[in-house]
Amino acid sequence: MTVRYRTSAFNDDGGTGVSRVPGGLSVAVSNPLQPDGDADASNPEQLLALAWSTCLNATAQAIVRGAHRTAVRVDVEMRDAEARGGFEFVATAFVSGEGLSETEAAELATAAHDRCPVSRLLHDAPTVSVRAEAWASD
């Protein structure tokens, strides 16, 4: 296999501090469950939503090849993982394409989820889902 791109990220502060890409982006992070957390900092839930929405929409755009505008919203919840202890993420992606019927939007959502690299990481997780949303043309 040919490696097309490689990166890494680094965190030595845990849930509160800074996560960074060496030589690149630095993101202040804060645990959303801490009452005294930094309200201006990001958290893993937001970063997961950002990464997946970006990748999934880029994939959807590649599929429609400019024939329609596309949009993706990802909602991430953190909840108690009662069966295993600790916490777990519940992530739902909503894929839409301007002017697409509900059937076409559902086909786009399925195709994008099948091809998106982040979706492939999440694909078999029982707490992950992808849905289509209607988007009426302006």
N, C-alpha and C positions, 0 to 999 in steps of 0.2 A: 504494500500500500504506500502511496505517496502522501506524505504529510504536506498539506497545503498552507497551514498556518499553525503556529504554536504560541501560547502565552502562558503566563502564570500570574497568580495573585497571592498576596501575603497578608496575614493577619497574626499579630502576636499580642493583641490586646483583648481577645475574646469578643463578647457582644457589645462592649463599650470601648471606643477608642478610634482607631483608623484602620481601614482595609485599603491595600494599595496594590497597584500593578507596578512592578519595578520599572523606573524610567517613565512612568505615565500617570494615570489617574490615581488620586487619593480621595477616599470617601470617608467622611466622619460617620461612624456607626454608633448606634445606641440601642439597647434592649428595650423594645416597646412595652415590656411588662414592668419595667422599673419606674416608679412614680417620679423619681428625680432625674429621669433620663433627659438627654438633649433633644428637645422637640425639633430642632433644625437638622438633626442627623438622620441618616437613613438606617434601615434595618434589613436583615436577610429577606424578609417577606417582600419588601419593596424591590430589592435587588433581583430577586427571582422573577417578580412580575415584570420588571423592566427588561431583563434578559430574554424572557420567553416571548413577551409581546413584540419586541424588536425582531427576533429571529423568525417568529411565526408570520409576522406581517411581511418581512422581506421575502419569505418563501411564497406567501400568497401572491405578492406582486410578481414574482418570477413566473408563477403559474398563469396568471391572467395576461402577462406580457403587455401591460399598458392599456388593455381593453377596458379596464374598470379601475377606479380608485378602490383601495382596500383599507381596512382598519381592523386593528385587533386591540381588545381590552382584556387584561388579565386581572382577575381578582384572586388574592391569596389570603387565606385565613389560617391562623394558628389555633389549634385546639388541643385539648388533652387527648393523648393516645392511650385510652383506658386499657386496651388489651395488652399493650407493651410497656406502659409507663412513659413518662416524659410527655413530649409534645409531637405533633405532626402537622404538616401543611396540607391544606385542602386548596387546590388550585383549579380555577376554571377559566378557560380562554373563550372569548366571544369573537368570532370572525365574521366580518361583513364585507360585502362588495357592493359598491354603488350601482343601483339599477338591477341587481340580480334578484331573481325570484327566490323564494324560500328553498326550493329544491336545488337551485344553482349555488346558493350560499352554503347549503349543507354539503354539497359535493366539493366546493372550494375548501371548506373547513376540514373535511376528511382528507383531501389531497395534501393540503398544507401541513396538517398534523403528521401525516405519513412521511413527509419529506424533510421537515424542519429538524435540524440536529438537536436542538434543545428538547423538542417534543419526543424525539427518539430516546433521550435520557429518561423522560418522564412517562413514556407511553404505557408501560404496564403497571404503573402505580395505581392502586385502587382509589386514591383520593384525588385523581387528576381527571378532568373532563374537558372536552372541546365542544362548543355549541356554535351554531350559526345564528346570526341576527340579520333581520331585514334592514336594509338601508335604502330608503326612497331617494330617487334622483332629485336634485334641486331644480 
